[in-house]
């Protein structure tokens, strides 16, 4: 059963964050709801912690990427070498439906959160 998930967070038409999970992607809607509720305090670290608490991805398959290209992930569970060049593809980052986890760029569960300016 495929369970990859992606939550893209956008403000004023610009991608702010991507929350990428290799497991429990079906919880993407819960992460999206959290992002909408906490839009005033949203950071990559806060998204990571919320996703872990929700059970989206888990520490071994969860990566949060921000617009600068910085990534938050559990360095004890994922090595930087595991994060392929797909995470560095700017065009892929800017596409809210494109997942950096695979060449195909798809996830089974995708939520797009558009925050008010």
N, C-alpha and C positions, 0 to 999 in steps of 0.2 A: 504494500500500500504506500503510495506516494504521499508525503506529508510536508513538503517544503512550503514555507510561507514567506511573504514579503509585505511589509508595511512601509509605504512611502509617505513622507510628511512634507507638504508643500506650503509655502506662504508667498502670496503675491506672484504666483506663477513660477517661483524658483524652488527647486528641490533643496530642502534643508537636511533631511535625514532619510536613510534607508535602514530598516530593521530587517535583517535577513536571518531566517531560521532553516535549518536542515531537518528539523523534526517538530512535531506538534504544530505545524503550520495552521491547522484548523482553529487555532486560538488567535489568529491575526485580527479578527474583529474585536477581541478583548483589548489587544494592544492599541488598536485604532481608537477605541472608546477612551482608553486611558489618555492617549495623546490629545484628544479633543478636550477632555476634562482638565488637563494640566497644561494647556497651551502657553500659559503665561510663564511657566517655569521649565519649559522643555529644553533638555540638553541631551547629548548623546549618552552620557553616563546615566542620567535619570531614565531614559528610554531603556537602556540595557538592564538596569536594576528592576524596572517595572516588568519587562519581558520575562526575566528570570522568575520573578515572583508569580507571574501569571502562568508560567510553564510553557512559554513560547520558545521553542528551540532548545532551551537548556544550555548549560555552560559549554558543552562540547560542540555545539553547532550554531551558536548565536553570535552574530556580528552586527554592530551598529556603526554605520558610516555617516560622516557629516559632509557638508558641502566643501570643506577644505581638503577632503580626502582622508582625514584622520579617522581611525577606527578604534572602537571600544570592543574588546573581547576578552575572554578569560585566557590570559597568557599561560596559565598552568594547564589548560586543556587544548588550546589551539596554538600552533606555532605560526610565526609570521610567514614561513615558507608555505604553509597550507593555504594561505590567502593568495590565490593566483592573480595574475595580471588583469583578470577580468574586473577585479575590484578597482583597478586604476583607470579603467576605460571611462573617460568623462562622458562620452555620449551615452553609454549604458547607465551611468549614474543619473543623468538628467531625464531618462525615460522612466516614468513612474511604474511601468509594468515590467521592466527588465530587471531580472535578478542577476547579480554578479556571481552566483553560485555555480552557474553552468554556461557552457557555450551557447546553448539554445536560448538561455535568458528567460526562462519561464518558471513560475512557481504555481503550485496547485491552488494556493490560497493567496489572494492579493487584495489588500485594502489600501486605498488612497485617501489620505487625510489632508484636506485643504483648510488651513488655518486662516482666520481673518487677519488682515494686515494690521 
